[in-house]
Amino acid sequence: MAISGILVHCLKDDLKRVEQQVTSMEELTTYGIHEDAYVVAVVESPSDLIEKVVKKISGLDGVLTIYTTYLTIEDEIDEDGKLTTNLSATQHMKMEPRLDD
C-alpha cells in the first residue's frame, strides 16, 4: 500500500465543493483546507493505482493542480529491494542512491 500526502490546489470559490468531492472518494482522507487555496488529503492505495486516483481528482471541476508532499511505498518493496507492483517509476527506483560526502 502506498501512502501519499497531497495538496489539491483550487480557486477559493471552488474549495468547499472540491473538498466535499475529495472527501467522498474511498481512497482518500481529507484534513481540511489550507491557506484558502488547498484541500489537504492523504491517498492510501496500491502504488500502481495512485496515478489513477490523482487523475480522478485532477478531473474534478475547479481543481487547478495537485502537489505531492509525501510518498512512501516501503511495504511494497521485497527483501531484495524490488517493487512488488507495476509502479511506472520502476526504472527510477532501481537507481542506486547517491550519498554526498
VEXPA-777784 format. One line per 10 residues: number of its first residue (from 0); their letters; for each residue x negated, y, z of N, C-alpha, C. Coordinates in pm, 1 decimal, always signed. Last residue first. Layout:
N
NUM> A> X,Y,Z,X,Y,Z,X,Y,Z | ...
***
This chain:
101
100> DDLRPEMKMH> -2914.8,+1334.6,+17.4,-3000.4,+1347.7,+136.3,-3001.5,+1489.5,+186.5 | -2610.5,+1195.3,-88.1,-2703.7,+1307.4,-97.9,-2782.7,+1319.0,+30.8 | -2510.7,+911.5,-231.2,-2544.0,+963.8,-99.2,-2647.4,+1072.2,-117.1 | -2251.2,+803.8,-427.3,-2375.6,+882.0,-423.3,-2395.4,+934.2,-283.7 | -2120.0,+474.1,-479.3,-2115.9,+604.2,-411.1,-2253.2,+671.8,-414.2 | -2076.9,+336.6,-802.6,-2149.2,+333.6,-676.1,-2140.5,+471.1,-609.4 | -1758.1,+281.9,-946.1,-1882.2,+356.9,-942.9,-1946.0,+347.7,-804.9 | -1511.1,+172.4,-933.2,-1623.6,+79.8,-938.2,-1758.4,+151.2,-931.1 | -1331.2,+378.3,-954.7,-1350.7,+321.3,-822.2,-1469.4,+225.0,-817.9 | -1326.7,+420.0,-1227.9,-1384.1,+522.5,-1139.8,-1416.5,+463.7,-1003.0
90> QTASLNTTLK> -1190.2,+192.1,-1310.2,-1328.5,+213.7,-1352.2,-1397.3,+316.4,-1263.5 | -933.9,+236.2,-1190.8,-1018.5,+123.4,-1152.9,-1164.5,+146.2,-1190.7 | -729.6,+414.4,-1214.4,-862.2,+468.8,-1186.9,-961.6,+359.3,-1150.9 | -492.4,+279.5,-1234.2,-550.3,+332.4,-1356.4,-690.8,+387.3,-1335.8 | -453.6,-23.2,-1061.1,-471.9,+121.2,-1049.4,-541.8,+173.8,-1172.9 | -336.0,-280.0,-1024.1,-371.6,-229.0,-1156.1,-383.3,-77.2,-1154.4 | -485.9,-420.3,-723.3,-373.8,-371.1,-803.2,-425.7,-323.6,-938.1 | -699.6,-471.5,-566.7,-610.0,-584.0,-590.0,-486.5,-542.9,-668.6 | -1032.6,-363.6,-626.8,-891.2,-333.6,-607.7,-806.5,-454.5,-640.4 | -1318.9,-487.9,-453.6,-1240.2,-474.9,-576.1,-1094.7,-446.0,-541.7
80> GDEDIEDEIT> -1482.9,-552.7,-244.2,-1474.2,-412.6,-283.1,-1394.7,-388.8,-410.0 | -1468.9,-806.0,-153.5,-1576.1,-777.5,-249.7,-1574.0,-632.7,-297.1 | -1240.6,-812.3,-0.1,-1368.6,-816.3,+70.3,-1488.7,-793.1,-21.2 | -1022.2,-574.4,-175.6,-1057.6,-703.8,-116.9,-1196.9,-699.6,-54.8 | -805.8,-310.7,-120.3,-941.2,-345.5,-162.6,-978.7,-476.6,-94.2 | -577.3,-215.3,-15.3,-566.8,-276.6,-147.5,-704.6,-313.4,-203.4 | -619.8,-75.9,+214.8,-564.4,-210.6,+229.9,-543.0,-280.8,+96.1 | -719.4,+172.9,+113.1,-806.8,+76.8,+181.4,-749.3,-63.2,+189.9 | -634.8,+389.8,-17.0,-591.9,+261.0,-72.0,-668.2,+147.5,-4.9 | -531.7,+723.4,+31.3,-605.7,+607.4,+80.3,-546.2,+481.6,+19.4
70> LYTTYITLVG> -543.2,+1068.9,-11.7,-509.7,+940.5,-73.3,-595.5,+831.6,-11.4 | -431.8,+1404.4,+9.3,-494.6,+1289.6,+75.1,-452.9,+1164.3,+0.5 | -317.6,+1592.2,-148.7,-400.2,+1640.2,-38.5,-478.0,+1527.8,+29.2 | -227.1,+1670.0,-472.3,-261.3,+1560.8,-382.5,-351.9,+1615.6,-273.9 | +33.6,+1876.0,-583.6,-105.5,+1868.5,-540.2,-123.0,+1749.4,-447.8 | +237.9,+1937.4,-856.9,+219.1,+1857.7,-736.2,+70.0,+1850.5,-708.0 | +438.0,+2211.6,-987.1,+328.6,+2114.6,-992.7,+321.2,+2040.0,-860.6 | +707.0,+2304.8,-991.7,+603.6,+2365.7,-1075.1,+486.6,+2270.3,-1094.9 | +1038.4,+2204.3,-989.8,+902.8,+2167.3,-947.5,+802.3,+2227.3,-1045.4 | +1281.5,+2259.9,-1106.7,+1230.6,+2353.2,-1007.7,+1090.3,+2322.4,-957.9
60> DLGSIKKVVK> +1401.1,+1937.4,-1151.8,+1418.0,+2077.5,-1188.3,+1368.9,+2166.9,-1074.8 | +1167.7,+1672.4,-1150.6,+1279.4,+1740.8,-1084.8,+1283.3,+1887.2,-1128.0 | +938.8,+1562.2,-1250.4,+1050.8,+1578.6,-1341.9,+1171.0,+1648.4,-1280.7 | +776.0,+1526.1,-1035.3,+744.8,+1638.8,-1124.5,+855.2,+1663.0,-1226.5 | +889.6,+1291.2,-929.5,+900.1,+1418.4,-856.7,+877.7,+1535.4,-951.1 | +816.0,+1108.9,-1131.1,+957.3,+1123.0,-1092.6,+979.6,+1257.3,-1021.3 | +540.8,+1128.9,-1120.0,+611.1,+1171.0,-1242.4,+759.2,+1194.2,-1214.0 | +500.4,+1016.2,-865.0,+463.0,+1156.0,-888.8,+532.3,+1208.9,-1014.7 | +586.5,+754.1,-915.6,+655.0,+834.6,-814.2,+626.9,+983.3,-837.8 | +397.8,+674.6,-1105.7,+539.8,+678.0,-1141.6,+618.7,+764.8,-1043.2
50> EILDSPSEVV> +162.8,+682.9,-951.5,+176.9,+771.7,-1067.0,+323.3,+783.6,-1110.2 | +209.7,+474.6,-767.8,+201.6,+614.0,-722.0,+224.3,+710.3,-838.1 | +191.7,+214.1,-850.5,+321.2,+280.1,-870.0,+318.9,+427.7,-829.2 | -52.5,+117.8,-782.4,-21.1,+118.3,-924.4,+115.9,+179.1,-954.0 | -43.0,+129.3,-501.7,-118.7,+230.2,-575.7,-85.8,+232.1,-724.0 | +276.7,+97.7,-348.7,+159.6,+32.9,-407.1,+89.0,+131.3,-500.9 | +343.9,+374.6,-126.7,+381.4,+290.6,-239.4,+258.6,+212.6,-284.3 | +436.2,+654.5,+20.6,+387.0,+522.5,+57.9,+438.2,+424.5,-45.9 | +369.8,+995.1,+31.7,+416.3,+885.6,-53.3,+354.4,+756.7,+0.6 | +472.4,+1269.6,+216.2,+379.7,+1156.7,+211.8,+446.3,+1047.6,+128.7
40> AVVYADEHIG> +500.4,+1628.9,+174.2,+551.5,+1492.5,+174.0,+437.3,+1392.0,+176.7 | +621.6,+1954.1,+178.1,+514.4,+1866.6,+226.6,+571.1,+1725.4,+236.5 | +690.5,+2181.2,-64.4,+752.5,+2074.8,+13.5,+638.2,+1980.0,+49.5 | +593.7,+2523.5,-79.2,+559.2,+2382.4,-93.8,+648.8,+2293.8,-7.4 | +662.5,+2786.8,-27.9,+624.3,+2751.9,-163.7,+605.6,+2602.4,-186.5 | +670.1,+2891.9,+232.3,+777.8,+2925.2,+138.7,+743.8,+2892.6,-6.4 | +468.7,+2759.5,+381.5,+442.5,+2890.3,+319.9,+544.9,+2929.9,+213.9 | +623.7,+2449.4,+355.8,+502.8,+2520.7,+396.7,+488.3,+2647.7,+313.6 | +885.2,+2250.6,+483.1,+840.8,+2347.9,+382.8,+723.6,+2426.1,+440.0 | +891.7,+1899.7,+580.0,+932.5,+2038.5,+578.0,+871.0,+2119.8,+466.3
30> YTTLEEMSTV> +800.6,+1645.6,+534.2,+761.2,+1711.5,+659.2,+787.9,+1861.1,+654.3 | +932.3,+1336.1,+405.4,+905.0,+1479.8,+395.6,+878.4,+1537.6,+534.2 | +835.3,+1042.6,+258.5,+873.9,+1101.7,+386.5,+838.2,+1248.7,+375.5 | +922.5,+824.0,-13.5,+869.4,+948.1,+42.0,+921.1,+978.3,+181.3 | +1050.2,+619.6,-140.9,+906.0,+605.3,-120.3,+844.3,+721.7,-44.1 | +1320.8,+702.8,-173.3,+1287.2,+596.0,-79.9,+1138.5,+589.4,-44.4 | +1431.2,+1032.3,-183.3,+1353.4,+928.5,-250.6,+1298.5,+829.4,-147.7 | +1547.5,+1236.4,-41.9,+1632.8,+1121.9,-75.6,+1557.2,+1008.4,-145.1 | +1349.2,+1428.6,-28.8,+1384.6,+1356.8,+93.4,+1467.0,+1231.7,+62.8 | +1367.2,+1532.3,-285.7,+1248.2,+1456.1,-248.0,+1277.3,+1371.5,-123.8
20> QQEVRKLDDK> +1612.9,+1667.1,-266.1,+1595.1,+1560.2,-364.0,+1475.6,+1471.8,-328.1 | +1559.4,+1853.2,-63.0,+1667.1,+1755.2,-45.5,+1651.6,+1637.5,-141.4 | +1352.4,+2000.4,-185.1,+1327.4,+1927.2,-60.0,+1433.7,+1820.0,-37.9 | +1492.9,+2115.4,-397.3,+1387.3,+2018.2,-425.3,+1357.5,+1936.4,-300.1 | +1663.4,+2285.7,-247.3,+1719.8,+2183.7,-335.0,+1617.1,+2074.7,-365.0 | +1474.3,+2450.0,-117.4,+1569.7,+2369.4,-39.5,+1627.3,+2255.5,-124.1 | +1324.8,+2570.5,-341.7,+1265.9,+2488.1,-234.9,+1365.4,+2396.7,-164.3 | +1405.9,+2750.4,-532.9,+1429.3,+2608.0,-558.9,+1390.2,+2517.0,-443.2 | +1326.0,+3003.4,-456.3,+1469.5,+2979.7,-478.2,+1503.0,+2831.1,-496.2 | +1045.0,+2982.2,-456.8,+1117.8,+2993.7,-330.2,+1266.5,+2961.0,-346.0
10> LCHVLIGSIA> +922.5,+2729.6,-677.6,+959.7,+2868.6,-652.0,+1048.6,+2871.3,-528.3 | +697.5,+2472.5,-558.6,+823.1,+2519.2,-617.1,+835.0,+2670.2,-599.5 | +488.7,+2196.3,-525.4,+494.4,+2341.8,-540.9,+620.5,+2381.3,-617.2 | +444.3,+1961.0,-298.0,+526.8,+1982.3,-416.3,+551.1,+2133.0,-426.5 | +167.4,+1801.3,-183.0,+239.5,+1928.1,-174.1,+313.7,+1945.8,-305.4 | +106.5,+1480.6,-29.2,+124.8,+1569.3,-144.6,+193.1,+1699.3,-104.1 | -82.1,+1203.0,+69.9,-19.6,+1327.4,+111.2,-9.7,+1417.9,-10.2 | -41.1,+860.8,+24.9,-88.4,+985.5,-34.0,-9.5,+1103.3,+21.1 | -129.1,+531.2,+48.1,-66.8,+640.7,+122.1,-126.9,+768.8,+68.9 | -64.7,+213.2,-92.2,-136.3,+340.2,-95.8,-56.5,+442.3,-15.1
0> M> -85.2,-118.0,+0.0,+0.0,+0.0,+0.0,-89.4,+123.7,+0.0
***
